[in-house]
Amino acid sequence: MKKSESVENDYVYDIITDLPTFISLRAARIHSTYINEVFILKRIIITVNYIMDSLIPRFYITRSGCGVEEFNSIPHSSHDTARNMSSLFIYLYNQTLISLCTGCYDSAIISVRSLFEWLLRAISGITDLSILTKNNKDKNKAICFDGLMTLMNASNINKKSNKQKYLDAELSSLKKNQDNNFVHFLETLLNARITFGIDNIPNKLSPTILKYFNISIQKINKKESNALFFLYELLSNYTHKDVSQLIKLHPGGGTEFLNKKEFKEVYNILILVADIQMCLLLMIIDIDVFHLDAKTRRRWRLEVLKIFDTPKLWPKKTLTCTKQLVKSQLWNSKNAKKLFD
């Protein structure tokens, strides 16, 4: 490693010879320097863990009509969008935290970018399937988590493959036999084109969902679908290095041992995105788990309100969209009105 001439007396490295020692020293330095920022991200992970572990009922019917039952120490039901998305949230934020504390900033951004895509697909799947299938017959219909996985897999089928030809033949046969339900199911799979980005999903979401997304940063104000597109562009621009980022590279590919400017830049992006993602996750749980029972829905909402209405836990400008959601008149209505119907 080469010693830099920076005022921080840090190092610029281009080769790591003792990897375990390097990771240990760098992680300790970043963690001690940014202990408060790291603690906020830890608290987000702990909060989602708590929400998922205390999620009742353990048996419910999804909005798509699938039965879900939760058992201890076994995988979540394949139909359970709420718990599977919560698990993905926890997993990817743990990866993000590790990446951030070891100075792997690109990796930290990539993890939350992937989660952002999945949460948008999931909320589309449980509220308006036509957003994903682009078929008006699916308007306001829902699918379970297993259905979403099936659609994603179908989207990856090579349209000239033998599998595609087989499905086309099956569809023709079913049309002759007038099996309308299965015909529609196969047509949906054959026409599935769910991208690995966010496509036009934000513009298609219900206004009752979009109204809680409001971002204000450095004189930039974005609302509703524009807020979602803005965040995704922010994440994408960081991972796909633009010209301005490339010309800032050190000669020979060197990297600063502790780049305070980059840490703060990445952390500020993570906090913005975490807010939107927490908001989306709470909506997914509320819509898919509690769509049938207003009393249980009200109890759940009051418990969530307690978590995010505690100033000591969350700094003033942290999770503002989430707080807006759980403090809203709709969320706290005594008859527990639905977020989406």
C-alpha positions in Angstrom: 0.0 0.0 0.0 1.2 3.5 -0.8 1.0 6.3 1.6 -0.9 9.3 0.3 -0.2 12.9 0.8 -3.7 13.7 2.0 -4.3 15.7 5.1 -6.0 12.7 6.6 -2.7 10.8 6.6 -4.6 7.9 5.1 -3.4 5.5 2.5 -4.2 5.1 -1.2 -4.0 1.4 -2.0 -3.8 -0.5 -5.4 -2.8 -3.9 -4.1 -3.9 -5.6 -0.9 -1.3 -8.2 0.3 -2.8 -9.0 3.7 -6.5 -9.1 3.0 -7.8 -10.2 6.5 -5.8 -7.5 8.3 -6.8 -4.8 5.7 -10.5 -5.6 6.0 -10.3 -5.6 9.8 -8.4 -2.2 10.0 -10.6 -0.5 7.4 -13.9 -1.7 9.0 -12.8 -0.7 12.4 -11.8 2.8 11.1 -15.0 3.4 9.2 -17.2 2.1 12.1 -15.5 4.2 14.7 -15.6 7.3 12.5 -19.3 6.9 11.5 -20.7 5.0 14.5 -23.9 7.1 14.6 -24.6 6.7 10.9 -24.0 2.9 11.1 -26.3 2.7 14.1 -29.2 4.1 12.2 -28.8 1.4 9.5 -28.5 -1.2 12.2 -31.8 0.1 13.7 -33.5 -0.2 10.4 -32.5 -3.8 10.2 -33.5 -4.5 13.8 -36.9 -2.8 13.2 -37.8 -4.9 10.1 -36.7 -8.0 12.1 -39.0 -7.0 14.9 -41.9 -6.3 12.6 -41.6 -9.6 10.9 -41.1 -11.6 14.1 -44.1 -10.1 15.7 -46.3 -10.3 12.6 -49.7 -11.7 13.5 -51.8 -13.4 12.2 -49.7 -16.5 11.5 -52.4 -17.7 9.2 -54.1 -15.5 6.7 -55.5 -15.3 3.1 -53.6 -13.1 0.7 -55.3 -10.6 -1.5 -54.9 -13.1 -4.3 -56.8 -15.7 -2.4 -53.9 -18.0 -1.3 -53.7 -19.4 2.2 -50.6 -18.6 4.1 -49.5 -20.3 7.4 -46.3 -19.5 9.3 -44.5 -22.1 11.4 -41.4 -21.7 13.5 -38.0 -22.7 12.1 -39.2 -23.7 8.6 -39.1 -21.6 5.4 -41.9 -19.1 4.9 -44.8 -20.0 2.7 -44.1 -19.6 -1.0 -47.3 -17.5 -1.2 -46.2 -15.1 1.6 -45.2 -11.9 -0.1 -45.0 -10.0 3.2 -42.5 -12.3 5.0 -40.5 -13.1 1.9 -40.0 -9.5 1.1 -39.2 -8.7 4.7 -36.6 -11.5 4.6 -35.1 -10.0 1.4 -35.0 -6.6 3.1 -33.1 -7.9 6.1 -30.7 -10.0 4.0 -29.8 -7.2 1.6 -29.5 -4.5 4.3 -27.1 -6.7 6.2 -25.1 -7.0 2.9 -25.3 -3.3 2.5 -24.1 -2.6 6.1 -21.1 -5.0 5.6 -20.2 -3.3 2.3 -20.5 0.2 3.7 -18.3 -0.6 6.7 -15.6 -2.2 4.5 -15.6 0.7 2.1 -17.2 -1.3 -0.8 -19.6 1.6 -1.7 -20.6 0.4 -5.1 -21.7 -3.0 -3.6 -23.7 -1.2 -0.9 -25.6 0.8 -3.6 -26.2 -2.3 -5.7 -27.8 -4.2 -2.8 -30.4 -1.5 -2.1 -31.0 -1.0 -5.8 -32.0 -4.7 -6.1 -34.3 -4.5 -3.1 -35.9 -1.3 -4.6 -36.8 -3.2 -7.8 -38.2 -6.2 -5.9 -40.4 -4.1 -3.6 -41.9 -2.3 -6.6 -42.6 -5.6 -8.3 -44.1 -7.0 -5.1 -46.5 -4.1 -4.5 -47.5 -4.2 -8.1 -48.2 -7.9 -7.8 -50.5 -7.5 -4.8 -52.4 -4.4 -6.0 -52.6 -4.4 -9.8 -51.3 -7.4 -11.7 -51.8 -5.6 -15.0 -48.8 -3.3 -14.2 -46.6 -6.4 -14.6 -48.5 -8.3 -17.3 -49.7 -5.3 -19.3 -53.0 -7.0 -19.7 -56.2 -5.1 -18.9 -57.9 -8.3 -17.8 -55.6 -8.3 -14.8 -56.6 -4.8 -13.6 -56.7 -4.6 -9.8 -56.1 -8.3 -9.5 -53.4 -9.7 -7.3 -50.9 -12.6 -7.3 -49.1 -14.2 -4.4 -45.3 -14.3 -4.0 -45.1 -17.7 -5.8 -47.1 -16.2 -8.7 -44.6 -13.3 -8.9 -41.7 -15.8 -9.1 -43.5 -17.8 -11.8 -44.0 -14.6 -13.8 -40.3 -13.6 -13.4 -39.2 -17.1 -14.5 -41.5 -16.9 -17.5 -40.1 -13.5 -18.5 -36.7 -15.2 -18.9 -37.9 -17.9 -21.3 -36.3 -17.5 -24.7 -39.3 -16.8 -27.0 -37.8 -19.1 -29.7 -37.0 -22.0 -27.3 -38.6 -25.5 -27.3 -40.2 -24.6 -24.0 -41.9 -21.6 -25.6 -43.1 -23.8 -28.6 -44.5 -26.3 -26.1 -46.4 -23.6 -24.2 -47.8 -22.2 -27.5 -49.0 -25.7 -28.5 -50.7 -26.2 -25.0 -52.4 -22.8 -25.4 -53.8 -23.7 -28.8 -55.2 -27.0 -27.4 -56.7 -25.3 -24.4 -58.4 -22.7 -26.5 -60.1 -25.5 -28.5 -61.3 -27.1 -25.2 -62.5 -23.7 -24.0 -60.7 -23.9 -20.6 -60.8 -20.1 -20.2 -59.2 -19.8 -16.8 -56.1 -21.8 -17.7 -56.0 -20.1 -21.2 -55.7 -16.8 -19.5 -53.0 -18.1 -17.1 -50.9 -19.4 -20.0 -51.4 -16.3 -22.0 -50.1 -14.3 -19.0 -47.0 -16.5 -18.8 -46.4 -16.4 -22.6 -46.6 -12.6 -22.7 -44.7 -12.0 -19.5 -42.0 -9.3 -19.9 -41.0 -8.2 -16.4 -37.7 -6.4 -16.7 -34.9 -6.4 -14.2 -35.2 -2.7 -13.7 -38.3 -0.8 -12.6 -39.7 -0.2 -16.1 -42.7 2.1 -15.9 -44.0 0.7 -12.6 -44.0 4.0 -10.6 -46.3 5.7 -13.1 -48.8 2.8 -12.9 -49.1 2.5 -9.1 -52.3 3.6 -7.4 -52.5 7.3 -6.4 -53.4 6.2 -2.9 -50.0 4.6 -2.6 -48.0 7.2 -4.5 -49.1 10.1 -2.4 -46.9 9.2 0.5 -43.6 9.5 -1.5 -42.1 12.9 -1.2 -38.3 13.6 -1.4 -36.6 16.9 -0.7 -32.8 17.1 -0.9 -30.5 20.0 -1.8 -33.3 22.1 -3.2 -34.6 19.2 -5.2 -38.2 18.3 -4.6 -39.8 15.2 -6.1 -43.2 13.7 -5.4 -45.1 10.5 -6.0 -43.9 8.6 -9.1 -41.2 11.2 -9.8 -39.7 10.5 -6.4 -39.4 6.8 -7.2 -37.8 7.5 -10.6 -35.4 10.0 -9.1 -34.2 7.6 -6.5 -33.7 4.8 -9.0 -31.8 7.1 -11.3 -29.6 8.2 -8.3 -28.8 4.5 -7.5 -28.2 3.6 -11.2 -26.0 6.6 -11.8 -23.8 5.7 -8.9 -23.3 2.0 -9.9 -22.9 2.8 -13.6 -20.0 5.2 -13.3 -20.5 8.3 -15.4 -17.7 10.4 -16.9 -17.4 12.8 -13.9 -16.8 9.8 -11.6 -14.3 8.1 -13.9 -12.0 11.2 -14.2 -11.8 11.3 -10.4 -10.0 7.9 -10.3 -6.5 7.8 -8.8 -3.7 7.0 -11.2 -3.2 3.2 -11.5 -6.6 2.4 -9.9 -5.7 3.4 -6.4 -8.4 3.8 -3.8 -8.4 5.9 -0.6 -8.3 3.9 2.6 -10.9 6.2 4.1 -12.8 8.4 1.7 -15.0 10.6 3.9 -16.7 12.4 1.1 -17.7 9.2 -0.6 -19.0 7.6 2.6 -21.2 10.6 3.3 -22.5 10.6 -0.3 -23.4 7.0 -0.2 -24.8 7.1 3.3 -27.1 10.0 2.3 -28.4 8.0 -0.7 -28.9 4.9 1.5 -31.0 6.8 4.0 -33.2 8.3 1.3 -33.8 4.9 -0.2 -34.3 3.2 3.1 -37.2 5.5 3.9 -39.0 4.7 0.6 -38.2 1.0 1.0 -39.5 0.9 4.6 -42.7 2.7 3.4 -43.2 0.2 0.6 -42.6 -2.8 2.9 -45.2 -1.5 5.4 -47.7 -1.0 2.6 -47.1 -4.5 1.2 -47.7 -6.1 4.7 -50.8 -3.9 5.3 -52.4 -4.5 1.9 -51.7 -8.3 1.5 -51.9 -9.5 5.1 -54.7 -7.4 6.6 -57.0 -6.8 3.7 -59.9 -8.8 5.2 -59.8 -7.9 8.9 -60.2 -4.3 10.0 -59.7 -4.9 13.7 -56.5 -6.8 13.3 -55.4 -4.2 10.8 -55.9 -1.4 13.3 -54.0 -3.2 16.0 -51.1 -3.8 13.6 -51.1 -0.2 12.6 -51.0 1.1 16.1 -48.0 -1.1 16.9 -46.2 0.2 13.9 -47.0 3.8 14.8 -45.4 3.3 18.2 -42.1 2.3 16.5 -41.9 5.3 14.2 -43.4 7.9 16.5 -40.5 7.7 18.9 -38.2 10.8 18.3 -35.3 9.3 20.4 -35.1 6.3 18.0 -35.3 8.3 14.7 -33.5 11.6 14.1 -35.7 14.4 12.7 -34.9 14.0 9.0 -34.8 10.2 9.1 -37.6 8.1 7.5 -39.8 11.1 6.8 -42.0 9.3 4.2 -42.5 6.3 6.6 -43.4 8.7 9.4 -45.8 10.5 7.1 -47.5 7.2 6.2 -47.9 5.9 9.8 -49.1 9.3 11.1 -51.5 9.9 8.3 -55.2 10.2 8.9 -55.9 7.1 6.7 -53.4 4.9 8.7 -54.9 6.0 12.0 -58.6 6.0 11.0 -60.6 4.3 13.8 -62.4 2.0 11.3 -59.0 1.1 9.8 -59.7 2.1 6.2 -57.7 0.2 3.6 -54.6 1.8 2.0 -55.7 0.2 -1.3 -58.9 -1.4 -2.4 
